[in-house]
């Protein structure tokens, strides 16, 4: 829907359609950035368009997938 907005952790953002505006937002709560685990930056995604979010950081996701990727020795 036009103007619809989602705010998410940067590590949760995976992909979106080109019609979705992507903006990095600094969180004003300094202590949450250091202690809360979500970091000091969020992403603001404004539609229309589809957005794909994930619950696992991309580095952890890649580590889970790597053992299943075929190699030349398999």
Biopython code that builds the backbone (N, CA, C, O; Angstrom):
import numpy as np
from Bio.PDB.StructureBuilder import StructureBuilder

atoms = [
    (1, "UNK", "N", (0.843, -1.168, 0.000)),
    (1, "UNK", "CA", (0.000, 0.000, 0.000)),
    (1, "UNK", "C", (0.895, 1.241, 0.000)),
    (1, "UNK", "O", (1.922, 1.262, 0.677)),
    (2, "UNK", "N", (0.525, 2.236, -0.728)),
    (2, "UNK", "CA", (1.279, 3.477, -0.822)),
    (2, "UNK", "C", (1.483, 4.095, 0.559)),
    (2, "UNK", "O", (0.520, 4.285, 1.302)),
    (3, "UNK", "N", (2.722, 4.408, 0.902)),
    (3, "UNK", "CA", (3.024, 5.074, 2.173)),
    (3, "UNK", "C", (3.091, 4.156, 3.377)),
    (3, "UNK", "O", (3.405, 4.614, 4.476)),
    (4, "UNK", "N", (2.804, 2.875, 3.204)),
    (4, "UNK", "CA", (2.888, 1.949, 4.334)),
    (4, "UNK", "C", (4.345, 1.832, 4.762)),
    (4, "UNK", "O", (5.239, 1.782, 3.917)),
    (5, "UNK", "N", (4.590, 1.787, 6.077)),
    (5, "UNK", "CA", (5.945, 1.830, 6.597)),
    (5, "UNK", "C", (6.209, 0.697, 7.572)),
    (5, "UNK", "O", (5.361, 0.359, 8.398)),
    (6, "UNK", "N", (7.405, 0.112, 7.464)),
    (6, "UNK", "CA", (7.892, -0.897, 8.402)),
    (6, "UNK", "C", (9.237, -0.408, 8.923)),
    (6, "UNK", "O", (10.071, 0.060, 8.149)),
    (7, "UNK", "N", (9.449, -0.513, 10.221)),
    (7, "UNK", "CA", (10.752, -0.226, 10.808)),
    (7, "UNK", "C", (11.260, -1.529, 11.411)),
    (7, "UNK", "O", (10.566, -2.163, 12.206)),
    (8, "UNK", "N", (12.485, -1.931, 11.031)),
    (8, "UNK", "CA", (13.030, -3.220, 11.455)),
    (8, "UNK", "C", (14.515, -3.092, 11.766)),
    (8, "UNK", "O", (15.157, -2.105, 11.408)),
    (9, "UNK", "N", (15.041, -4.098, 12.430)),
    (9, "UNK", "CA", (16.479, -4.163, 12.658)),
    (9, "UNK", "C", (17.179, -4.376, 11.322)),
    (9, "UNK", "O", (16.661, -5.066, 10.443)),
    (10, "UNK", "N", (18.369, -3.775, 11.174)),
    (10, "UNK", "CA", (19.105, -3.941, 9.918)),
    (10, "UNK", "C", (19.380, -5.402, 9.614)),
    (10, "UNK", "O", (19.317, -5.814, 8.455)),
    (11, "UNK", "N", (19.681, -6.186, 10.628)),
    (11, "UNK", "CA", (20.010, -7.593, 10.402)),
    (11, "UNK", "C", (18.801, -8.421, 9.969)),
    (11, "UNK", "O", (18.967, -9.532, 9.465)),
    (12, "UNK", "N", (17.597, -7.903, 10.156)),
    (12, "UNK", "CA", (16.389, -8.636, 9.768)),
    (12, "UNK", "C", (15.996, -8.369, 8.319)),
    (12, "UNK", "O", (15.249, -9.153, 7.733)),
    (13, "UNK", "N", (16.479, -7.283, 7.733)),
    (13, "UNK", "CA", (16.123, -6.926, 6.355)),
    (13, "UNK", "C", (16.864, -7.833, 5.382)),
    (13, "UNK", "O", (18.087, -7.963, 5.443)),
    (14, "UNK", "N", (16.103, -8.462, 4.479)),
    (14, "UNK", "CA", (16.713, -9.349, 3.496)),
    (14, "UNK", "C", (16.580, -8.791, 2.086)),
    (14, "UNK", "O", (17.564, -8.730, 1.350)),
    (15, "UNK", "N", (15.375, -8.385, 1.703)),
    (15, "UNK", "CA", (15.155, -7.915, 0.336)),
    (15, "UNK", "C", (13.848, -7.154, 0.246)),
    (15, "UNK", "O", (13.003, -7.226, 1.139)),
    (16, "UNK", "N", (13.695, -6.418, -0.856)),
    (16, "UNK", "CA", (12.428, -5.738, -1.125)),
    (16, "UNK", "C", (12.329, -5.434, -2.608)),
    (16, "UNK", "O", (13.321, -5.475, -3.336)),
    (17, "UNK", "N", (11.124, -5.131, -3.039)),
    (17, "UNK", "CA", (10.921, -4.705, -4.420)),
    (17, "UNK", "C", (11.535, -3.323, -4.604)),
    (17, "UNK", "O", (11.708, -2.580, -3.639)),
    (18, "UNK", "N", (11.863, -2.982, -5.852)),
    (18, "UNK", "CA", (12.515, -1.698, -6.118)),
    (18, "UNK", "C", (11.623, -0.508, -5.778)),
    (18, "UNK", "O", (12.124, 0.604, -5.608)),
    (19, "UNK", "N", (10.326, -0.717, -5.678)),
    (19, "UNK", "CA", (9.407, 0.374, -5.350)),
    (19, "UNK", "C", (9.449, 0.760, -3.876)),
    (19, "UNK", "O", (8.880, 1.782, -3.493)),
    (20, "UNK", "N", (10.119, -0.045, -3.034)),
    (20, "UNK", "CA", (10.189, 0.214, -1.597)),
    (20, "UNK", "C", (11.390, 1.115, -1.310)),
    (20, "UNK", "O", (12.517, 0.815, -1.704)),
    (21, "UNK", "N", (11.131, 2.214, -0.622)),
    (21, "UNK", "CA", (12.199, 3.145, -0.239)),
    (21, "UNK", "C", (12.892, 2.625, 1.016)),
    (21, "UNK", "O", (12.232, 2.274, 1.994)),
    (22, "UNK", "N", (14.227, 2.575, 0.988)),
    (22, "UNK", "CA", (15.046, 2.049, 2.075)),
    (22, "UNK", "C", (15.797, 3.209, 2.715)),
    (22, "UNK", "O", (16.454, 3.990, 2.026)),
    (23, "UNK", "N", (15.696, 3.315, 4.042)),
    (23, "UNK", "CA", (16.394, 4.395, 4.754)),
    (23, "UNK", "C", (16.951, 3.851, 6.065)),
    (23, "UNK", "O", (16.238, 3.186, 6.818)),
    (24, "UNK", "N", (18.231, 4.133, 6.341)),
    (24, "UNK", "CA", (18.836, 3.743, 7.610)),
    (24, "UNK", "C", (18.542, 4.828, 8.634)),
    (24, "UNK", "O", (18.705, 6.017, 8.359)),
    (25, "UNK", "N", (18.102, 4.404, 9.830)),
    (25, "UNK", "CA", (17.701, 5.342, 10.883)),
    (25, "UNK", "C", (18.550, 5.078, 12.123)),
    (25, "UNK", "O", (18.691, 3.932, 12.550)),
    (26, "UNK", "N", (19.108, 6.126, 12.696)),
    (26, "UNK", "CA", (19.895, 6.027, 13.921)),
    (26, "UNK", "C", (18.946, 5.999, 15.115)),
    (26, "UNK", "O", (18.051, 6.838, 15.218)),
    (27, "UNK", "N", (19.139, 5.036, 16.019)),
    (27, "UNK", "CA", (18.310, 4.993, 17.219)),
    (27, "UNK", "C", (18.836, 5.994, 18.223)),
    (27, "UNK", "O", (20.048, 6.162, 18.359)),
    (28, "UNK", "N", (17.960, 6.644, 18.908)),
    (28, "UNK", "CA", (18.354, 7.676, 19.858)),
    (28, "UNK", "C", (18.684, 7.112, 21.228)),
    (28, "UNK", "O", (19.230, 7.815, 22.078)),
    (29, "UNK", "N", (18.355, 5.850, 21.443)),
    (29, "UNK", "CA", (18.618, 5.227, 22.741)),
    (29, "UNK", "C", (19.991, 4.574, 22.696)),
    (29, "UNK", "O", (20.123, 3.428, 22.269)),
    (30, "UNK", "N", (20.997, 5.290, 23.129)),
    (30, "UNK", "CA", (22.382, 4.833, 23.066)),
    (30, "UNK", "C", (22.581, 3.523, 23.821)),
    (30, "UNK", "O", (23.276, 2.631, 23.335)),
    (31, "UNK", "N", (21.978, 3.394, 25.009)),
    (31, "UNK", "CA", (22.180, 2.189, 25.814)),
    (31, "UNK", "C", (21.613, 0.954, 25.134)),
    (31, "UNK", "O", (22.167, -0.133, 25.293)),
    (32, "UNK", "N", (20.520, 1.088, 24.377)),
    (32, "UNK", "CA", (19.959, -0.080, 23.702)),
    (32, "UNK", "C", (20.888, -0.544, 22.594)),
    (32, "UNK", "O", (20.950, -1.737, 22.296)),
    (33, "UNK", "N", (21.610, 0.384, 21.980)),
    (33, "UNK", "CA", (22.560, 0.008, 20.942)),
    (33, "UNK", "C", (23.725, -0.774, 21.488)),
    (33, "UNK", "O", (24.230, -1.679, 20.823)),
    (34, "UNK", "N", (24.164, -0.442, 22.691)),
    (34, "UNK", "CA", (25.300, -1.131, 23.282)),
    (34, "UNK", "C", (24.907, -2.408, 24.012)),
    (34, "UNK", "O", (25.646, -3.392, 23.986)),
    (35, "UNK", "N", (23.752, -2.397, 24.658)),
    (35, "UNK", "CA", (23.377, -3.499, 25.530)),
    (35, "UNK", "C", (22.231, -4.353, 24.996)),
    (35, "UNK", "O", (22.084, -5.510, 25.390)),
    (36, "UNK", "N", (21.433, -3.801, 24.116)),
    (36, "UNK", "CA", (20.211, -4.495, 23.713)),
    (36, "UNK", "C", (20.370, -5.524, 22.628)),
    (36, "UNK", "O", (19.480, -6.354, 22.443)),
    (37, "UNK", "N", (21.477, -5.504, 21.898)),
    (37, "UNK", "CA", (21.699, -6.506, 20.871)),
    (37, "UNK", "C", (21.183, -6.127, 19.501)),
    (37, "UNK", "O", (21.615, -6.716, 18.511)),
    (38, "UNK", "N", (20.275, -5.167, 19.399)),
    (38, "UNK", "CA", (19.740, -4.835, 18.079)),
    (38, "UNK", "C", (20.576, -3.805, 17.352)),
    (38, "UNK", "O", (20.320, -3.528, 16.181)),
    (39, "UNK", "N", (21.556, -3.237, 18.002)),
    (39, "UNK", "CA", (22.410, -2.258, 17.357)),
    (39, "UNK", "C", (21.838, -0.873, 17.441)),
    (39, "UNK", "O", (20.752, -0.665, 17.982)),
    (40, "UNK", "N", (22.569, 0.071, 16.905)),
    (40, "UNK", "CA", (22.162, 1.467, 17.002)),
    (40, "UNK", "C", (21.461, 1.955, 15.736)),
    (40, "UNK", "O", (21.070, 3.119, 15.660)),
    (41, "UNK", "N", (21.298, 1.086, 14.749)),
    (41, "UNK", "CA", (20.670, 1.482, 13.499)),
    (41, "UNK", "C", (19.504, 0.555, 13.164)),
    (41, "UNK", "O", (19.558, -0.653, 13.395)),
    (42, "UNK", "N", (18.459, 1.151, 12.618)),
    (42, "UNK", "CA", (17.293, 0.417, 12.133)),
    (42, "UNK", "C", (17.115, 0.770, 10.666)),
    (42, "UNK", "O", (17.764, 1.689, 10.166)),
    (43, "UNK", "N", (16.245, 0.054, 9.975)),
    (43, "UNK", "CA", (15.889, 0.421, 8.610)),
    (43, "UNK", "C", (14.422, 0.809, 8.579)),
    (43, "UNK", "O", (13.582, 0.163, 9.206)),
    (44, "UNK", "N", (14.126, 1.860, 7.849)),
    (44, "UNK", "CA", (12.746, 2.303, 7.633)),
    (44, "UNK", "C", (12.432, 1.992, 6.179)),
    (44, "UNK", "O", (13.085, 2.512, 5.274)),
    (45, "UNK", "N", (11.436, 1.149, 5.955)),
    (45, "UNK", "CA", (11.034, 0.724, 4.620)),
    (45, "UNK", "C", (9.649, 1.279, 4.340)),
    (45, "UNK", "O", (8.700, 1.003, 5.074)),
    (46, "UNK", "N", (9.537, 2.065, 3.271)),
    (46, "UNK", "CA", (8.272, 2.715, 2.936)),
    (46, "UNK", "C", (7.802, 2.228, 1.581)),
    (46, "UNK", "O", (8.551, 2.280, 0.605)),
    (47, "UNK", "N", (6.548, 1.749, 1.514)),
    (47, "UNK", "CA", (5.982, 1.139, 0.312)),
    (47, "UNK", "C", (5.313, 2.105, -0.608)),
    (47, "UNK", "O", (5.268, 3.306, -0.343)),
    (48, "UNK", "N", (4.788, 1.586, -1.694)),
    (48, "UNK", "CA", (4.252, 0.242, -1.855)),
    (48, "UNK", "C", (5.324, -0.766, -2.258)),
    (48, "UNK", "O", (6.387, -0.399, -2.758)),
    (49, "UNK", "N", (5.025, -2.035, -2.033)),
    (49, "UNK", "CA", (5.901, -3.117, -2.456)),
    (49, "UNK", "C", (6.048, -4.173, -1.389)),
    (49, "UNK", "O", (5.663, -3.985, -0.235)),
    (50, "UNK", "N", (6.623, -5.300, -1.807)),
    (50, "UNK", "CA", (6.828, -6.415, -0.892)),
    (50, "UNK", "C", (8.190, -6.295, -0.225)),
    (50, "UNK", "O", (9.157, -5.839, -0.836)),
    (51, "UNK", "N", (8.254, -6.712, 1.045)),
    (51, "UNK", "CA", (9.480, -6.692, 1.841)),
    (51, "UNK", "C", (9.672, -8.092, 2.413)),
    (51, "UNK", "O", (8.713, -8.724, 2.857)),
    (52, "UNK", "N", (10.912, -8.573, 2.400)),
    (52, "UNK", "CA", (11.236, -9.872, 2.991)),
    (52, "UNK", "C", (12.131, -9.626, 4.201)),
    (52, "UNK", "O", (13.213, -9.050, 4.083)),
    (53, "UNK", "N", (11.661, -10.072, 5.366)),
    (53, "UNK", "CA", (12.428, -9.969, 6.604)),
    (53, "UNK", "C", (12.784, -11.373, 7.068)),
    (53, "UNK", "O", (12.088, -12.336, 6.746)),
    (54, "UNK", "N", (13.859, -11.486, 7.815)),
    (54, "UNK", "CA", (14.277, -12.769, 8.360)),
    (54, "UNK", "C", (14.502, -12.639, 9.855)),
    (54, "UNK", "O", (14.782, -11.553, 10.362)),
    (55, "UNK", "N", (14.377, -13.745, 10.548)),
    (55, "UNK", "CA", (14.546, -13.705, 11.998)),
    (55, "UNK", "C", (15.964, -14.068, 12.427)),
    (55, "UNK", "O", (16.301, -13.960, 13.606)),
    (56, "UNK", "N", (16.794, -14.495, 11.484)),
    (56, "UNK", "CA", (18.166, -14.885, 11.797)),
    (56, "UNK", "C", (19.136, -13.972, 11.045)),
    (56, "UNK", "O", (18.947, -13.747, 9.849)),
    (57, "UNK", "N", (20.169, -13.437, 11.707)),
    (57, "UNK", "CA", (21.145, -12.602, 10.998)),
    (57, "UNK", "C", (21.754, -13.358, 9.809)),
    (57, "UNK", "O", (21.925, -14.576, 9.867)),
    (58, "UNK", "N", (22.076, -12.642, 8.749)),
    (58, "UNK", "CA", (22.527, -13.256, 7.503)),
    (58, "UNK", "C", (23.771, -14.118, 7.696)),
    (58, "UNK", "O", (23.897, -15.148, 7.033)),
    (59, "UNK", "N", (24.694, -13.737, 8.579)),
    (59, "UNK", "CA", (25.895, -14.546, 8.816)),
    (59, "UNK", "C", (25.520, -15.897, 9.426)),
    (59, "UNK", "O", (26.092, -16.921, 9.055)),
    (60, "UNK", "N", (24.576, -15.908, 10.347)),
    (60, "UNK", "CA", (24.128, -17.169, 10.949)),
    (60, "UNK", "C", (23.400, -18.032, 9.921)),
    (60, "UNK", "O", (23.578, -19.250, 9.891)),
    (61, "UNK", "N", (22.583, -17.403, 9.082)),
    (61, "UNK", "CA", (21.872, -18.128, 8.037)),
    (61, "UNK", "C", (22.858, -18.787, 7.078)),
    (61, "UNK", "O", (22.699, -19.958, 6.737)),
    (62, "UNK", "N", (23.869, -18.048, 6.644)),
    (62, "UNK", "CA", (24.874, -18.592, 5.731)),
    (62, "UNK", "C", (25.598, -19.772, 6.368)),
    (62, "UNK", "O", (25.839, -20.779, 5.702)),
    (63, "UNK", "N", (25.945, -19.662, 7.643)),
    (63, "UNK", "CA", (26.639, -20.753, 8.338)),
    (63, "UNK", "C", (25.774, -22.014, 8.393)),
    (63, "UNK", "O", (26.301, -23.126, 8.341)),
    (64, "UNK", "N", (24.466, -21.853, 8.497)),
    (64, "UNK", "CA", (23.562, -23.005, 8.530)),
    (64, "UNK", "C", (23.421, -23.658, 7.152)),
    (64, "UNK", "O", (23.201, -24.866, 7.061)),
    (65, "UNK", "N", (23.546, -22.868, 6.080)),
    (65, "UNK", "CA", (23.361, -23.375, 4.718)),
    (65, "UNK", "C", (24.624, -24.030, 4.170)),
    (65, "UNK", "O", (24.529, -25.002, 3.421)),
    (66, "UNK", "N", (25.804, -23.521, 4.525)),
    (66, "UNK", "CA", (27.070, -23.972, 3.951)),
    (66, "UNK", "C", (27.263, -25.492, 3.978)),
    (66, "UNK", "O", (27.730, -26.044, 2.982)),
    (67, "UNK", "N", (26.930, -26.190, 5.059)),
    (67, "UNK", "CA", (27.138, -27.647, 5.038)),
    (67, "UNK", "C", (26.345, -28.389, 3.957)),
    (67, "UNK", "O", (26.679, -29.529, 3.636)),
    (68, "UNK", "N", (25.327, -27.783, 3.403)),
    (68, "UNK", "CA", (24.484, -28.433, 2.398)),
    (68, "UNK", "C", (24.846, -28.040, 0.965)),
    (68, "UNK", "O", (24.265, -28.561, 0.013)),
    (69, "UNK", "N", (25.801, -27.123, 0.811)),
    (69, "UNK", "CA", (26.213, -26.687, -0.525)),
    (69, "UNK", "C", (27.160, -27.738, -1.109)),
    (69, "UNK", "O", (28.164, -28.079, -0.485)),
    (70, "UNK", "N", (26.846, -28.253, -2.305)),
    (70, "UNK", "CA", (27.713, -29.268, -2.903)),
    (70, "UNK", "C", (29.093, -28.692, -3.234)),
    (70, "UNK", "O", (29.211, -27.533, -3.631)),
    (71, "UNK", "N", (30.110, -29.497, -3.070)),
    (71, "UNK", "CA", (31.467, -29.106, -3.458)),
    (71, "UNK", "C", (31.968, -30.095, -4.511)),
    (71, "UNK", "O", (31.311, -31.101, -4.778)),
    (72, "UNK", "N", (33.101, -29.820, -5.097)),
    (72, "UNK", "CA", (33.634, -30.695, -6.149)),
    (72, "UNK", "C", (34.015, -32.073, -5.607)),
    (72, "UNK", "O", (34.086, -33.037, -6.369)),
    (73, "UNK", "N", (34.261, -32.174, -4.299)),
    (73, "UNK", "CA", (34.636, -33.476, -3.721)),
    (73, "UNK", "C", (33.418, -34.316, -3.346)),
    (73, "UNK", "O", (33.571, -35.484, -2.987)),
    (74, "UNK", "N", (32.204, -33.745, -3.420)),
    (74, "UNK", "CA", (30.980, -34.495, -3.051)),
    (74, "UNK", "C", (30.417, -35.223, -4.242)),
    (74, "UNK", "O", (29.397, -35.903, -4.125)),
]
sb = StructureBuilder()
sb.init_structure("model")
sb.init_model(0)
sb.init_chain("A")
sb.init_seg("    ")
for serial, (resi, resn, name, xyz) in enumerate(atoms, 1):
    if name == "N":
        sb.init_residue(resn, " ", resi, " ")
    sb.init_atom(name, np.array(xyz, "f"), 0.0, 1.0, " ", f" {name:<3s}", serial, name[0])
structure = sb.get_structure()
